[in-house]
Structures are given as C-alpha cells and as structure tokens.
Amino acid sequence: MDLKAKVRDRRRAKAKAKAKAKPKPEKRRQEDAAGKPKKAAKRRREDALSKPKKTGDDEAEAPRAGRVVARPAWDAGAWAPVAVPDEFWTGVDDAACLSLEELPGSSYTALRSGQNVEETVVEEDEEPTPRAAMDVTPDVGADQIEAIRATWCEGPLSLRDELLASLSRMAFATPTPCQAACIPKILRGKDVVCAAQTGSGKTLAFALPALHDALANSDGVRSLVLAPTRELARQIAQHCVNALPRSVDAKRLVCCIVGGLAEQKQERQLALAPSIVVATPGRARELIEDGKASTVAKALEERTLRFLILDEADRLLAPGAFADFTLLTKRYLVDHAERPRKRWQTLVFSATLACGSTQPRDKKRKRQTDADPRALLKAVEPLRSPTRKLEVVDLTSSSKKEEEDDDEEENVALPSTLTLEAVRVVDAAKLATCYALLRGGSSKGKTVVFTNAISSVKTVASALQKLQIPRVHPLHAALQQRQRLKALDAFEKNDDAVLVATDVAARGLDVAGVSLVIHYDVAPTMKLFVHRAGRTARAGREGRSVSLVGPRDAARHESIEAALGAPFVDRKIDARVVAEAADRARLAKKLADAERHAARDRSSRDWARRAADAADLVLDDDAAVEAGGSSQRDLDAMIEEAGASRPQGRMAVVNADTLRMLAEERARGDNCPRPRDKKRRKKRK
Ligand SMILES: Nc1ncnc2c1ncn2[C@@H]1O[C@H](COP(=O)(O)OP(=O)(O)OP(=O)(O)O)[C@@H](O)[C@H]1O
C-alpha cells in the first residue's frame, strides 16, 4: 500500500472515530427529539451525492469531487456536503459529522451571511512528527564560516555556525547596516525598536537572532512574529526557512499561520510547538481563543516566550487599525495581576517608524494624533518588560533633519538607489501613460502598479491585459487567498511581469527583479508612498518610482514631495506614444469597466441563488424583477413567513435584499427578538 493510501485510510478511520465521538450539533439534536435522526442524515447524504449543487466558484459549475458547500451562518454546525467521493462516506454514519478537514487536497466554499464568500484551501499534508532538539552540521566549510563570522559578529557574541554557514551559502558576505546595528543588541538581550529604509534587510535582522535561539532550544514556542498581511507573514516565514541549514526540517521549526488557508494543518503544526510562529493578528487570535493554538497561548501566558516581534509595527500599532491585535495585546501581551511579568524581548521594526522622544513636539498640540510617530513608541511600552533596556536603531535618512524641522511628522527612509520621477497627466490620459511606460521598455524587469482602490485594480489590470501587456496580475484583498498566492507566484516567476495592486502589496513584499513602481494613483500618505516605492531599489539595487500626477492628485503629491524633501524629477512621456495609445486605452478601459459591472451584477445574482439554495428556498427571478423596491413591511412579512415555513419545505422569496436580511436575521439567532417585536411587547405591557 502506498503512502497516500495509508494516509487516506488513517484519515478515514479518524473520521469514523470522530463521527462517533463528536457531540451532536444543534440541528441533529432537534432531529433526535423528533425521533428520526438516521432518516434525516440519510436524506442529507443522498441529496448531497445525487443533486448537483453550485459551489459559488465560477470555474466549478458542475459538482466536483472533494468540493463541499457550507450551510449559511444561521444554520450553525450543519455542513452540507456536495459530491464528495463515495469512499469518504465509508464508515461515516452521518454526513453532517464529516469534518471538512478530513478531505485533504480539496477545497470548500464557506457561504457567509452577506456577500462574503471565502474559499479555504485544504492542503495535502504529511502527518508531522514531534520536534526534537537540533543537532545540525553546518553545510559549508569551516574557513567560510570563519570569514562570515569576522564580518557578521561582534567579539564573543556570535551567531551559531549553522546560520553563518547559511549566510555564506546565500552569499550575504556582510550584514546590512540595519543588521549590523540590531543583531548584537538583540543577542545581548535588549529590546530593539528599529527604523530602517525599505529593502535594508530588516527581516533577517530579527530572524537571525530568533533562529539562533530556535536552534539552541526545543522547549515550545520561543518567538511570535506578527505581521499585518498574509503575504508578508508567509514571506517572513520563508526568509526564516531560507536562513536555516538545508539539513534541518524547517517545518518543525517555523510555522506560518494566516487566514484564508486551512486551519487544520496550521493547528497540527502549532501542536508541535514550533520555535518560531509567524502570524497575522486575525488568525493568531482566532486560533488562540478557540484553544487551537495552546502552545502559543501557553508561551504567552506562562511568559516563556523569548521574542515578541512586530514587523511593519507602525501599521500594527496604529490605533484602531487591527482590532485583533488590540484584543491579543489586552488579553496576552500586557501584564495582569494574576500573570507573571513578561520576560520576552520585544523587537519592533518598520521603514516608517518614528523614533523620537515620546514628548509632544509641539507644546500647543495637546493631543497626539494617529499620525504622531511618538504615539507608536508609546504604544510599544506596554508590550515591553519594564526592566529590559530599550535600544532605538534609527537609520532613516531624515532622522538628523528632524530636530531642525519641527513640522516633520515622521521619520522616513528612501533607498539612495531609488530614482523618484513624476509625470503630469490629465486623468483621461493616465491609462495611456501607464501603457506607454510599460511599453517604453526603458526599464527591464518587473513592474508594480499601485492604485488606491480595489475597483481601480480590477479596471487597470483588465485594461492593460486588453492592451496586450503580457503577464498582468491583479492583487487585492477582495481576492480569495488562493488567487492572491497564485498572482504573487506568477509575478515572482516571470521577469517582465506586472502586478497591479492595492496597498496589500505595499508593505514588506520582497520580490526580486522589480525595477519599476508606477503610482497610478498618488498614495494617500507619505508613509504609504515610501512603502509602495520601496518595492523596488531593494538591497542596494537600482529602481525607479514614477508617480502619475493628475489634477486631483497634485496637492497630495506636493505634500509628499515636501515631506520627503526629495525633489521628484519631472518626466516627460513622448506625447506621440501617449496619443497613439490614447484611443485604444480609452476603449480598453470602457470594456474593462463594462465587464466589471457585468461581473458584479452576475455575482450578486449568483449570491442570491446560492443563499436561497443553502436556505432551502427558491429564488423567483420574475418576482425579483417586479419587487425591486419592496417595502420594509413586505420584507418583514416575508422573513416571518420564511422563518415559519422553512422546516416544512421550500418557498419563494423575491430578491437578494430579502435574502441578505434573512441571513442577518438568522445570524442574530432565532431567540433574539427583532426591534419591531420588542416594540410590540412594550406596547402590550
Ligand atoms: N546581508 C545581506 N546581504 C545581501 N542581501 C541581503 C542581506 N540581508 C538581506 N538581504 C536581502 O535583501 C532583500 C530585502 O530584505 P528585507 O525584505 O528583509 O528588507 P526590509 O528592510 O524588511 O524591507 P521592507 O521595509 O520593504 O519590508 C531580501 O531579498 C534579502 O534576501
């Protein structure tokens, strides 16, 4: 029997055991009371296997093996399986009990209330084995290790040989200034707040000490790294893995937990207490609070964590930006009476972090604003141990100027190899100018085009594709995680690829070979401009940033220019090239807009159908047209009717709004009276 078959058998046995042991979900218990649980389960299973159902995924019109549609949020616990291969049902006596994660290599669509349809990829995975203490032989010769030690290490404070060997293998002969400044301080046990320009190697500045610690200790989670985006978290984990010796099983040491990917694999990895956990705040909080990341919770609660690391810290710490981060902080990262004092080192990194004093610069200004950089330093304080010394490493170019210039809001850093250019355009000519820049061929390599809105990403990417620019990939937060990863992969693999993105790609993304950044829309803030532009000119390489400044962007552009104190070179694009492209660009944009609107209408209709299907209702298209503007009273009546008649069978509803309301109503729970009911009850009293 091959390994796959063995794994499948084991999973089936597990599923069987789980199905027997699992407490019955709410719905099943109700059916039990009615005395016909088996019948209901059988019917569900038969329905699932015989009826073709839509999955919510455009490419999957017909039911496919391994695809499962979830019940809407109000039908808690009842996952409705669709066309799952027969073999998975063997020995499982109730379809509703089969956990989705029992289907490796498949994907499912979770239908949430509202229009949020999120796809989660369940990855194929081997059974992990527990982590043992590391005994690793460096993979390069002793003389190479000594050469690296001489440039990377200060006196007796040395990174482990295995890591020095990896640095030699990666040809990182000398540390970057940021690494040279931070690593010895971290090895000495200091807290570090570091501001250094984009592409200056901040990731390894914190990752190497964390790996140094991980290779020496095998007792639980030692480092928790938090990053604001999923892509960045994955990249940090990848940088850690790259810096490990090849002989080490990196999966046992480094674990990445981010949303949009299957929880089960992440849970299994976390159960092994990997040394370094890289996470986005949302998934970290979710798993910790659900008790699925007990190893992380333990390290936080018992204060055995060695490093708490915040990358792109100004984003994480910005007030109100990450509710999950704030909740994590309140619950686990600050001291409470019943919890011992924290012992970890707090490491805080960003390219746009101000490191001045925490006193208000302007005495007249009483309240510190969100933009005030010293508020961020203050925000770090509760995360630190009061007894540990804080070292501030500020390598930003404007830090020296700061004392002279009181109006300067933040410290920023631009690589010296970055050329800043601006092209003045009218809004109608932006696409043609962008096209001319991409076609101009003056810069070989990859290009990132930044816009300020998801809708613009969709339009610009689609229009550029229609204009025959090869390998254009859109990236924004409304894409499913699988599509986001696919877009990034394709962008990384092709030397001349174009990524059209929102700010989801602005921070931290390190893709080799990006030679041009086009600001299709001027960034809303100077900080964001710095992060966007920083996707090029990384690690000492040359790069260009070109801002397309329309009349509406002019004021913002000028304030960015003033804040940076770095004059942009005014660039002229050959008017003939733009004029030639203008007509085609206009047409391409019109087409792209029309397609986008059509897709939106289609998806709204599809959503209504899926929701109706999942709720066991029939969507009446004709009625939907007629009842476009149903009154609140009509809708309420329909919801009441739907609630009452749902168990008996199917009914007609009029439009997507009704369904949406119905979804909200159900999500609030059957026992929760609606405001109207409350009023009535009050009147009766
Ligand atoms: N010592 C080194 N020598 C040469 N290259 C290095 C060195 N350290 C890191 N790099 C490379 O530099 C690139 C940028 O590093 P990294 O992504 O850590 O930058 P960063 O400062 O975090 O940037 P950002 O602020 O945009 O997040 C990476 O490709 C990394 O492999």
The ligand as a MOL file (V3000), in Angstrom:
LIG
                    3D

  0  0  0     0  0            999 V3000
M  V30 BEGIN CTAB
M  V30 COUNTS 31 33 0 0 0
M  V30 BEGIN ATOM
M  V30 1 N 23.2350 40.9560 4.3980 0
M  V30 2 C 22.6000 40.9350 3.2480 0
M  V30 3 N 23.2830 40.9970 2.0910 0
M  V30 4 C 22.6460 40.9720 0.9100 0
M  V30 5 N 21.3040 40.8960 0.7820 0
M  V30 6 C 20.5770 40.8400 1.9020 0
M  V30 7 C 21.1670 40.8440 3.1900 0
M  V30 8 N 20.1890 40.7610 4.1010 0
M  V30 9 C 19.0330 40.7000 3.4320 0
M  V30 10 N 19.2550 40.7400 2.1110 0
M  V30 11 C 18.2400 40.7050 1.0410 0
M  V30 12 O 17.6710 42.0000 0.9280 0
M  V30 13 C 16.3280 41.9200 0.4910 0
M  V30 14 C 15.4440 42.8390 1.3160 0
M  V30 15 O 15.3770 42.3660 2.6270 0
M  V30 16 P 14.0770 42.5410 3.5380 0
M  V30 17 O 12.8820 42.0680 2.8230 0
M  V30 18 O 14.3900 41.9520 4.8400 0
M  V30 19 O 14.0120 44.1320 3.6180 0
M  V30 20 P 13.1570 45.0220 4.6180 0
M  V30 21 O 14.0860 46.0040 5.2220 0
M  V30 22 O 12.3580 44.1690 5.5280 0
M  V30 23 O 12.2060 45.7800 3.5810 0
M  V30 24 P 10.7520 46.4090 3.8290 0
M  V30 25 O 10.8960 47.5980 4.6900 0
M  V30 26 O 10.2800 46.7440 2.4700 0
M  V30 27 O 9.9410 45.3450 4.4860 0
M  V30 28 C 15.9230 40.4580 0.6000 0
M  V30 29 O 15.8280 39.9120 -0.6770 0
M  V30 30 C 17.0500 39.8210 1.3740 0
M  V30 31 O 17.2710 38.4950 0.9660 0
M  V30 END ATOM
M  V30 BEGIN BOND
M  V30 1 1 1 2
M  V30 2 1 2 3
M  V30 3 2 2 7
M  V30 4 2 3 4
M  V30 5 1 4 5
M  V30 6 2 5 6
M  V30 7 1 6 7
M  V30 8 1 6 10
M  V30 9 1 7 8
M  V30 10 2 8 9
M  V30 11 1 9 10
M  V30 12 1 10 11
M  V30 13 1 11 12
M  V30 14 1 11 30
M  V30 15 1 12 13
M  V30 16 1 13 14
M  V30 17 1 13 28
M  V30 18 1 14 15
M  V30 19 1 15 16
M  V30 20 2 16 17
M  V30 21 1 16 18
M  V30 22 1 16 19
M  V30 23 1 19 20
M  V30 24 2 20 21
M  V30 25 1 20 22
M  V30 26 1 20 23
M  V30 27 1 23 24
M  V30 28 2 24 25
M  V30 29 1 24 26
M  V30 30 1 24 27
M  V30 31 1 28 29
M  V30 32 1 28 30
M  V30 33 1 30 31
M  V30 END BOND
M  V30 END CTAB
M  END
